[in-house]
């Protein structure tokens, strides 16, 4: 195959264009020649990603028929590798090496992974240091399941270890992947030492929670006590947590009495805002609890509201085309400006239906149901405070029943699950909950050096004692407002973190329910508003402005028409 003949005056952009043509035609040698002909010294310090040879090399690596690692190493010029290592992170918007897409592609095959590792290791040897990895790359590597590739992934993680950020190291703990955890345990002491040396304000409790999640609780406590913190308040908090981690004889006895053939007595606690509760309830059989003895308790608000649309969750509310248009314009002009243009559109989501206690008792088939109005009685000034209050109030209904439960499930009314044929052995999971003292939550716990420790707050499952600790968040947080009181506790009612700290102060850790129920879905809104109604509201708001349809109006209306819901 005859390579291109390159004119001396060809710019690096011309060579990039030639390389792309060669790649599209699968002329691999020509693509390599084009890349190697680029004068690295002439590369701009900053350029659009699509114009960079970095991008071409990424495409090249993803398309190459991997026949020989030596061929790849020899053909890609060392000058270009050096540029990638030294310049790529800054010029390519924070994507070091070959980016997360190439990492994901490389580790999908053992031979590709070996080639990728060879390139990275050679670059590290040549230039004397390892570059940082993006969190996305860390995630991809740590999610590797194939044992045949474990050794090679470990080598990549080892190479990058000293440049991991505290957030990335703790991110590994949140994934609960057996391979990643095994690697982290081997590095436990170095991990903790590096966390401490990098960030002296690292919240001691978050540090212990992170390592405790991976079975290294005692080691983390020991290092915290011996090497790091001498503050009496910190040590008092650690004492309280360690006391909470102790497994009582009663828990051990309960764990031994659990039999796989025995039906569990389960308290299903439904609390919070009634949005898409009718749709969501039909999906809960995916939890695998239908064959057990379920007692339902409900403590909800009377107002059935809708979530005001926002770019982060608009796909729950709108078809794709309209969601894209809506999100694009709201992010461009800002939330306040967008809604000031469309008051009628907004009002569609501010209208509330009212349900009665009798409605709820009938729907959930229980007499243990309380329905309160958000506009009467107790006043709470944040969604998080209202959530914590409802969790506590629903848990109090359990105690009023006088029944002793094996499992307690706290769930939002609008939480959904996808159908699965998977059989879940809840008695076995209950044994683990009792012996290891943790609860199951919908999202992996998150640990951040600045003091953030949190977990999903849409569903939680645990034994009754531990779920009592979960449910006491409203009272505990209310007594620790402003950061006073318990060391490290959030300063206000916050989503995710208040619940996590409330549990942790009693030694209760959290793991992801997704390891047991992988089909967890998103919360659902009330019955979707018809696109025709939304278009009519947009057109009405346009007329109110008195200038006819402008560009944003037309874009929203056209996007609605694309859904075929509007004639």
C-alpha positions as CSV (number, residue, x, y, z in Angstrom):
1,X,0.0,0.0,0.0
2,X,1.6,3.3,-1.1
3,X,1.7,6.0,1.5
4,X,0.7,9.6,0.9
5,X,3.4,11.9,-0.3
6,X,3.2,15.0,1.9
7,X,4.2,18.4,0.8
8,X,6.4,20.3,3.2
9,X,4.0,23.2,3.4
10,X,1.1,21.0,4.6
11,X,-0.2,22.2,7.9
12,X,-1.0,19.9,10.8
13,X,-4.7,20.5,10.1
14,X,-4.1,19.2,6.5
15,X,-2.4,16.1,7.9
16,X,-5.2,15.5,10.3
17,X,-7.7,15.7,7.4
18,X,-5.6,13.2,5.4
19,X,-5.4,10.9,8.4
20,X,-9.2,11.0,8.8
21,X,-9.7,10.1,5.1
22,X,-7.3,7.2,5.5
23,X,-9.1,6.0,8.7
24,X,-12.5,6.1,7.0
25,X,-11.0,4.0,4.1
26,X,-9.3,1.7,6.6
27,X,-5.9,2.5,5.2
28,X,-4.2,2.1,8.6
29,X,-0.6,2.5,7.4
30,X,-1.5,5.8,5.6
31,X,-3.2,7.0,8.8
32,X,-0.1,6.3,10.9
33,X,2.1,8.0,8.3
34,X,-0.1,11.1,8.4
35,X,-0.1,11.3,12.2
36,X,3.7,10.8,12.3
37,X,4.2,13.5,9.8
38,X,2.7,16.1,12.1
39,X,5.3,18.6,13.4
40,X,4.5,18.5,17.1
41,X,6.4,21.8,17.7
42,X,3.8,23.5,15.4
43,X,0.8,22.3,17.4
44,X,-1.2,25.1,19.0
45,X,-1.3,25.1,22.8
46,X,-5.1,25.3,22.7
47,X,-7.3,24.2,19.9
48,X,-10.8,22.8,19.5
49,X,-10.9,19.1,20.3
50,X,-12.1,18.2,16.8
51,X,-9.0,19.8,15.3
52,X,-6.5,18.0,17.4
53,X,-4.3,15.0,16.3
54,X,-5.1,13.7,19.8
55,X,-8.7,13.2,18.6
56,X,-7.4,11.5,15.4
57,X,-5.2,9.2,17.4
58,X,-8.2,8.3,19.6
59,X,-10.2,7.3,16.5
60,X,-7.2,5.5,15.2
61,X,-6.8,3.4,18.4
62,X,-10.5,2.5,18.4
63,X,-10.5,1.4,14.8
64,X,-7.2,-0.3,14.4
65,X,-7.3,-4.1,13.8
66,X,-5.2,-5.0,16.8
67,X,-2.7,-7.5,15.4
68,X,0.5,-6.6,17.2
69,X,1.3,-4.3,20.1
70,X,4.8,-3.9,18.8
71,X,3.5,-2.7,15.4
72,X,1.4,0.0,17.2
73,X,4.2,1.1,19.5
74,X,6.7,1.4,16.7
75,X,4.4,3.2,14.3
76,X,3.1,5.9,16.6
77,X,5.9,8.5,17.0
78,X,7.3,9.1,20.4
79,X,7.1,12.8,19.8
80,X,3.3,12.5,19.5
81,X,3.1,10.3,22.6
82,X,5.1,12.9,24.5
83,X,2.8,15.7,23.3
84,X,-0.2,13.6,24.4
85,X,1.2,13.0,27.9
86,X,2.5,16.5,28.5
87,X,0.0,18.7,26.7
88,X,-3.1,16.5,26.1
89,X,-4.7,17.1,29.5
90,X,-4.8,20.9,29.2
91,X,-5.6,21.2,25.5
92,X,-8.2,18.5,25.4
93,X,-10.5,19.8,28.1
94,X,-9.3,17.6,30.9
95,X,-9.2,14.2,29.2
96,X,-5.8,12.7,29.9
97,X,-4.3,10.0,27.8
98,X,-6.8,8.7,25.3
99,X,-10.0,9.6,27.1
100,X,-12.7,7.5,28.7
101,X,-14.1,6.3,25.4
102,X,-10.8,4.8,24.4
103,X,-10.2,3.4,27.8
104,X,-13.6,1.7,27.7
105,X,-12.9,0.4,24.3
106,X,-9.4,-0.8,25.2
107,X,-10.3,-2.8,28.2
108,X,-13.1,-4.6,26.4
109,X,-10.6,-6.9,24.9
110,X,-7.4,-8.4,26.5
111,X,-5.2,-7.7,23.6
112,X,-6.4,-4.2,23.2
113,X,-5.8,-3.7,27.0
114,X,-2.3,-4.9,26.7
115,X,-1.6,-2.5,23.8
116,X,-3.1,0.4,25.7
117,X,-1.1,-0.4,28.8
118,X,2.1,-0.7,26.7
119,X,1.6,2.8,25.3
120,X,0.9,4.3,28.7
121,X,3.8,2.5,30.4
122,X,6.2,3.5,27.7
123,X,5.1,7.2,27.9
124,X,5.6,7.0,31.7
125,X,9.1,5.6,31.4
126,X,10.1,8.2,28.8
127,X,8.9,11.2,30.7
128,X,9.3,10.2,34.2
129,X,5.9,10.6,35.7
130,X,2.3,9.3,35.5
131,X,-0.5,11.6,34.4
132,X,-3.8,11.8,36.2
133,X,-6.8,9.8,35.2
134,X,-10.3,11.3,34.9
135,X,-12.9,10.0,37.3
136,X,-14.7,8.5,34.3
137,X,-11.6,6.5,33.5
138,X,-11.3,5.3,37.1
139,X,-14.9,4.2,37.0
140,X,-14.4,2.2,33.8
141,X,-11.3,0.5,35.1
142,X,-12.8,-0.4,38.5
143,X,-15.9,-1.8,36.9
144,X,-13.9,-4.5,35.0
145,X,-15.5,-7.8,35.7
146,X,-13.3,-10.2,33.6
147,X,-10.7,-12.0,35.9
148,X,-8.5,-12.5,32.8
149,X,-8.0,-8.8,32.6
150,X,-7.7,-8.1,36.3
151,X,-3.9,-8.2,36.3
152,X,-3.6,-5.6,33.5
153,X,-6.2,-3.3,35.0
154,X,-4.3,-3.5,38.4
155,X,-1.2,-2.4,36.6
156,X,-3.0,0.6,35.2
157,X,-4.4,1.5,38.6
158,X,-1.0,1.1,40.2
159,X,0.6,3.4,37.6
160,X,-2.0,6.1,38.3
161,X,-2.4,5.6,42.0
162,X,0.0,8.4,43.2
163,X,-1.9,10.9,41.2
164,X,-5.4,9.9,42.2
165,X,-7.4,12.7,43.8
166,X,-9.1,12.0,47.2
167,X,-12.4,12.0,45.4
168,X,-11.2,9.4,42.9
169,X,-9.8,7.1,45.7
170,X,-13.1,7.3,47.6
171,X,-15.1,6.9,44.4
172,X,-13.5,3.4,44.2
173,X,-15.1,2.5,47.5
174,X,-18.6,3.6,46.4
175,X,-18.7,1.1,43.5
176,X,-18.7,-2.1,45.5
177,X,-17.0,-3.9,42.7
178,X,-15.1,-7.0,44.1
179,X,-12.1,-6.4,41.9
180,X,-11.8,-2.7,42.7
181,X,-12.3,-3.3,46.5
182,X,-9.6,-6.1,46.5
183,X,-7.2,-3.7,44.8
184,X,-8.1,-0.9,47.3
185,X,-7.6,-3.1,50.3
186,X,-4.0,-3.9,49.1
187,X,-3.4,-0.2,49.0
188,X,-5.3,0.7,52.2
189,X,-2.5,2.2,54.3
190,X,-1.1,4.2,51.4
191,X,-4.6,5.4,50.6
192,X,-5.3,6.7,54.0
193,X,-1.8,8.2,54.4
194,X,-2.2,10.0,51.1
195,X,-5.7,11.3,52.0
196,X,-4.3,12.7,55.2
197,X,-1.2,14.3,53.8
198,X,-3.1,15.9,50.9
199,X,-6.0,17.4,52.9
200,X,-5.6,18.1,56.6
201,X,-9.2,19.3,56.8
202,X,-10.5,15.9,55.6
203,X,-13.5,15.1,57.7
204,X,-12.4,12.2,59.9
205,X,-15.9,10.6,59.9
206,X,-16.0,10.6,56.1
207,X,-12.6,9.0,56.1
208,X,-13.7,6.2,58.4
209,X,-17.0,5.7,56.5
210,X,-15.2,5.4,53.2
211,X,-12.9,2.7,54.4
212,X,-15.5,1.1,56.6
213,X,-17.7,0.5,53.5
214,X,-14.9,-1.8,52.1
215,X,-14.4,-3.8,55.3
216,X,-11.5,-1.7,56.6
217,X,-13.3,0.1,59.4
218,X,-11.0,-1.0,62.2
219,X,-7.9,-0.1,60.2
220,X,-9.2,3.4,59.4
221,X,-10.1,4.0,63.0
222,X,-6.7,2.9,64.1
223,X,-4.9,5.2,61.7
224,X,-7.2,8.1,62.5
225,X,-6.5,7.7,66.2
226,X,-2.8,7.1,66.0
227,X,-1.6,9.4,63.2
228,X,-4.0,12.1,62.5
229,X,-6.5,13.6,64.8
230,X,-6.0,14.6,68.4
231,X,-9.1,16.7,68.7
232,X,-11.4,15.6,71.7
233,X,-14.6,16.2,69.7
234,X,-13.3,14.0,66.9
235,X,-12.3,11.2,69.2
236,X,-15.6,11.4,71.0
237,X,-17.4,11.0,67.7
238,X,-15.2,8.1,66.7
239,X,-15.9,6.5,70.1
240,X,-19.6,6.8,69.5
241,X,-19.4,5.3,66.1
242,X,-17.2,2.5,67.2
243,X,-19.7,1.7,70.0
244,X,-22.4,1.7,67.4
245,X,-20.5,-0.8,65.2
246,X,-20.5,-3.3,68.0
247,X,-22.7,-6.3,67.2
248,X,-25.0,-7.1,70.2
249,X,-25.8,-10.7,71.3
250,X,-29.4,-10.0,70.4
251,X,-28.4,-9.2,66.7
252,X,-26.3,-12.4,66.5
253,X,-29.2,-14.4,67.9
254,X,-31.6,-12.9,65.4
255,X,-29.2,-13.6,62.6
256,X,-29.0,-17.3,63.6
257,X,-32.7,-17.6,63.8
258,X,-33.3,-16.5,60.2
259,X,-34.2,-19.5,58.0
260,X,-34.5,-19.3,54.2
261,X,-37.9,-21.1,54.3
262,X,-39.3,-18.7,56.8
263,X,-41.5,-15.8,55.7
264,X,-40.2,-12.5,56.9
265,X,-42.4,-9.9,58.6
266,X,-41.8,-6.7,56.5
267,X,-42.9,-3.1,57.3
268,X,-43.4,-1.2,54.0
269,X,-43.2,2.5,54.9
270,X,-44.4,4.8,52.2
271,X,-43.6,8.5,52.9
272,X,-43.3,11.8,51.1
273,X,-44.8,13.5,48.1
274,X,-47.6,11.8,46.1
275,X,-46.5,12.3,42.5
276,X,-46.7,9.2,40.2
277,X,-47.7,6.9,43.1
278,X,-50.4,5.0,41.2
279,X,-48.0,4.0,38.4
280,X,-45.0,3.4,40.7
281,X,-46.9,1.0,43.1
282,X,-47.5,-1.4,40.2
283,X,-43.7,-1.9,39.8
284,X,-42.9,-2.8,43.4
285,X,-43.2,-6.5,43.0
286,X,-39.7,-6.4,41.5
287,X,-38.4,-6.0,45.1
288,X,-39.2,-9.7,45.5
289,X,-41.1,-9.2,48.8
290,X,-44.5,-10.4,47.7
291,X,-44.1,-13.8,49.2
292,X,-43.4,-12.4,52.6
293,X,-45.7,-11.0,55.2
294,X,-46.0,-7.3,54.4
295,X,-47.6,-4.6,56.6
296,X,-48.0,-1.2,54.9
297,X,-47.7,2.1,56.7
298,X,-48.2,5.4,54.8
299,X,-47.5,9.0,55.8
300,X,-47.9,11.4,52.9
301,X,-48.8,14.9,51.9
302,X,-52.4,15.6,50.6
303,X,-51.2,17.7,47.7
304,X,-50.4,15.6,44.6
305,X,-47.9,17.9,43.0
306,X,-45.8,17.8,39.9
307,X,-42.1,18.4,39.7
308,X,-41.4,21.7,37.9
309,X,-39.5,20.8,34.7
310,X,-35.8,21.4,34.7
311,X,-33.0,20.3,32.3
312,X,-31.7,17.6,34.7
313,X,-35.0,15.6,34.7
314,X,-36.9,16.8,31.7
315,X,-36.8,13.4,30.0
316,X,-39.0,12.1,32.8
317,X,-41.7,14.6,31.7
318,X,-41.3,15.2,28.0
319,X,-40.6,13.2,24.8
320,X,-36.9,13.4,23.7
321,X,-37.3,16.1,21.0
322,X,-39.2,18.5,23.3
323,X,-37.0,17.7,26.3
324,X,-33.9,18.6,24.2
325,X,-35.4,21.9,23.0
326,X,-36.7,22.8,26.5
327,X,-33.3,22.1,28.1
328,X,-31.3,23.9,25.5
329,X,-33.2,27.1,25.8
330,X,-33.5,27.1,29.6
331,X,-29.8,26.6,30.0
332,X,-29.1,29.3,27.4
333,X,-31.3,32.1,28.9
334,X,-31.6,30.9,32.5
335,X,-34.4,29.4,34.6
336,X,-35.9,32.7,35.8
337,X,-35.9,34.3,32.3
338,X,-37.4,31.1,30.8
339,X,-40.3,30.9,33.2
340,X,-41.0,34.6,33.0
341,X,-41.6,34.1,29.3
342,X,-44.0,31.2,29.9
343,X,-46.2,31.7,33.0
344,X,-49.1,29.7,31.6
345,X,-46.7,26.8,30.7
346,X,-45.3,26.9,34.3
347,X,-48.8,27.0,35.9
348,X,-49.6,23.6,34.4
349,X,-47.0,22.1,36.8
350,X,-48.1,24.2,39.8
351,X,-51.7,22.9,39.9
352,X,-52.2,20.4,42.7
353,X,-54.8,17.7,43.2
354,X,-55.9,16.8,46.7
355,X,-56.2,13.2,48.1
356,X,-57.9,12.2,51.3
357,X,-56.9,9.7,53.9
358,X,-59.7,7.4,52.8
359,X,-58.3,7.5,49.2
360,X,-54.9,6.5,50.4
361,X,-56.1,3.8,52.8
362,X,-58.1,2.2,50.0
363,X,-55.3,2.4,47.4
364,X,-52.6,0.9,49.7
365,X,-55.0,-1.4,51.4
366,X,-54.1,-0.3,54.9
367,X,-55.6,1.4,57.9
368,X,-52.2,2.7,59.0
369,X,-52.2,5.8,56.8
370,X,-51.9,9.5,57.6
371,X,-52.5,12.3,55.1
372,X,-51.4,15.9,56.0
373,X,-51.6,19.2,54.2
374,X,-48.4,21.1,53.5
375,X,-50.2,24.3,54.1
376,X,-51.6,23.5,57.5
377,X,-50.1,22.5,60.9
378,X,-46.3,21.9,60.9
379,X,-44.3,24.4,58.8
380,X,-41.1,23.1,57.1
381,X,-39.1,25.4,54.9
382,X,-37.3,22.9,52.7
383,X,-38.0,19.8,50.7
384,X,-35.3,17.9,52.6
385,X,-36.8,18.8,56.0
386,X,-40.3,17.7,54.8
387,X,-38.8,14.4,53.6
388,X,-37.0,13.8,56.9
389,X,-40.2,14.6,58.8
390,X,-42.3,12.2,56.8
391,X,-39.7,9.4,57.2
392,X,-39.8,9.9,61.0
393,X,-43.6,10.1,61.2
394,X,-44.1,7.0,59.1
395,X,-41.6,5.1,61.3
396,X,-43.6,6.1,64.4
397,X,-46.6,4.3,62.9
398,X,-44.6,1.1,63.0
399,X,-44.0,1.5,66.7
400,X,-47.6,2.3,67.3
401,X,-48.6,-1.0,65.7
402,X,-46.7,-2.9,68.4
403,X,-45.4,-5.4,65.8
404,X,-41.8,-6.5,65.7
405,X,-40.5,-6.6,62.1
406,X,-37.6,-8.4,60.4
407,X,-37.2,-5.9,57.6
408,X,-38.3,-2.3,57.2
409,X,-38.5,-0.8,53.7
410,X,-38.8,3.0,53.5
411,X,-39.8,4.1,50.0
412,X,-40.9,7.2,48.1
413,X,-44.4,6.8,46.7
414,X,-43.2,7.6,43.2
415,X,-40.2,5.2,43.1
416,X,-40.3,2.6,40.3
417,X,-38.6,-0.7,39.4
418,X,-38.2,-2.5,36.2
419,X,-39.5,-6.1,35.8
420,X,-37.1,-8.8,36.6
421,X,-37.2,-12.6,36.9
422,X,-34.4,-12.6,39.5
423,X,-35.3,-14.4,42.7
424,X,-34.1,-12.5,45.8
425,X,-33.2,-14.5,48.9
426,X,-34.2,-11.9,51.5
427,X,-33.6,-14.1,54.5
428,X,-30.0,-14.5,53.5
429,X,-29.6,-10.8,52.9
430,X,-31.2,-10.1,56.3
431,X,-28.5,-12.2,58.0
432,X,-25.8,-10.0,56.4
433,X,-27.7,-6.8,57.4
434,X,-27.7,-8.0,61.0
435,X,-24.2,-9.4,61.2
436,X,-22.4,-6.6,59.3
437,X,-24.7,-3.7,60.4
438,X,-25.6,-1.9,57.2
439,X,-28.6,-0.8,55.3
440,X,-29.3,-1.0,51.6
441,X,-29.9,2.3,49.7
442,X,-30.8,3.1,46.1
443,X,-27.5,4.7,45.2
444,X,-23.9,4.0,46.1
445,X,-22.6,5.9,49.1
446,X,-20.5,9.0,48.1
447,X,-17.5,10.2,49.9
448,X,-15.8,13.6,49.4
449,X,-12.7,15.0,51.1
450,X,-14.4,18.3,52.0
451,X,-16.7,16.4,54.4
452,X,-19.4,15.1,52.2
453,X,-20.8,11.7,52.9
454,X,-24.2,10.8,51.5
455,X,-26.2,8.0,49.9
456,X,-29.5,7.7,48.0
457,X,-32.6,8.8,49.8
458,X,-35.4,7.3,47.7
459,X,-35.5,3.9,49.2
460,X,-33.7,2.2,52.2
461,X,-34.0,-1.4,53.5
462,X,-32.7,-2.7,56.8
463,X,-33.5,-4.4,60.0
464,X,-35.9,-2.5,62.3
465,X,-33.2,-1.3,64.7
466,X,-31.0,0.2,62.0
467,X,-34.0,1.7,60.2
468,X,-34.9,3.4,63.5
469,X,-31.6,5.2,63.3
470,X,-32.3,6.1,59.7
471,X,-35.7,7.5,60.6
472,X,-34.4,9.6,63.5
473,X,-32.7,12.0,61.0
474,X,-35.4,14.7,61.4
475,X,-34.9,15.0,65.2
476,X,-31.1,14.6,65.1
477,X,-30.6,17.1,62.3
478,X,-33.0,19.6,63.9
479,X,-31.0,19.5,67.1
480,X,-27.7,20.1,65.2
481,X,-28.6,23.0,63.0
482,X,-25.8,25.5,62.1
483,X,-23.1,22.9,62.6
484,X,-23.3,22.9,66.3
485,X,-23.4,19.8,68.4
486,X,-22.2,16.5,66.8
487,X,-18.8,16.7,65.0
488,X,-19.1,16.7,61.3
489,X,-22.9,16.7,61.1
490,X,-24.4,18.8,58.3
491,X,-25.4,22.3,59.2
492,X,-29.0,22.0,57.9
493,X,-31.5,19.4,56.5
494,X,-29.7,18.3,53.3
495,X,-30.6,15.5,50.8
496,X,-28.4,12.4,51.0
497,X,-26.0,13.7,53.7
498,X,-28.3,14.2,56.7
499,X,-29.6,10.6,56.5
500,X,-26.1,9.2,56.0
501,X,-24.6,11.0,59.0
502,X,-27.6,10.1,61.2
503,X,-27.0,6.4,60.4
504,X,-23.2,6.6,60.7
505,X,-23.3,8.1,64.2
506,X,-24.8,4.9,65.3
507,X,-22.3,2.8,63.4
508,X,-24.7,1.9,60.6
509,X,-23.0,1.8,57.2
510,X,-24.7,1.7,53.7
511,X,-24.4,-0.4,50.6
512,X,-26.1,-0.2,47.3
513,X,-29.4,-2.0,46.8
514,X,-28.5,-2.3,43.1
515,X,-26.2,-5.2,44.0
516,X,-29.4,-7.1,45.0
517,X,-32.1,-5.4,42.9
518,X,-30.4,-4.2,39.7
519,X,-33.6,-3.0,38.1
520,X,-34.1,0.2,40.1
521,X,-35.9,2.8,38.1
522,X,-36.4,6.5,38.4
523,X,-39.2,8.3,40.3
524,X,-42.2,9.0,38.1
525,X,-44.2,12.2,37.9
526,X,-48.0,12.3,37.9
527,X,-49.8,11.5,34.7
528,X,-47.9,13.4,31.9
529,X,-49.4,16.6,30.6
530,X,-50.4,16.2,27.0
531,X,-48.1,17.9,24.5
532,X,-51.1,19.5,22.9
533,X,-51.9,21.2,26.2
534,X,-48.3,22.4,26.6
535,X,-48.2,23.8,23.0
536,X,-51.4,25.7,23.7
537,X,-49.8,27.2,26.8
538,X,-46.7,28.2,24.9
539,X,-48.7,29.8,22.2
540,X,-50.9,31.6,24.7
541,X,-47.8,33.0,26.5
542,X,-46.4,34.1,23.1
543,X,-49.6,36.0,22.4
544,X,-49.4,37.7,25.9
545,X,-46.0,39.1,25.0
546,X,-47.6,40.7,21.9
547,X,-44.8,40.2,19.4
548,X,-45.8,36.9,17.8
549,X,-43.8,33.7,17.9
550,X,-40.1,34.2,18.3
551,X,-37.3,31.8,17.7
552,X,-37.7,30.0,21.1
553,X,-41.5,29.7,20.7
554,X,-41.1,28.2,17.2
555,X,-38.4,25.8,18.4
556,X,-40.5,24.5,21.2
557,X,-43.6,24.2,19.1
558,X,-41.7,22.4,16.3
559,X,-40.2,20.0,18.8
560,X,-43.6,19.2,20.2
561,X,-44.9,18.5,16.7
562,X,-42.0,16.0,16.2
563,X,-43.5,13.8,18.8
564,X,-46.6,13.2,16.6
565,X,-48.7,14.1,19.6
566,X,-49.8,17.3,18.1
567,X,-51.4,17.3,14.7
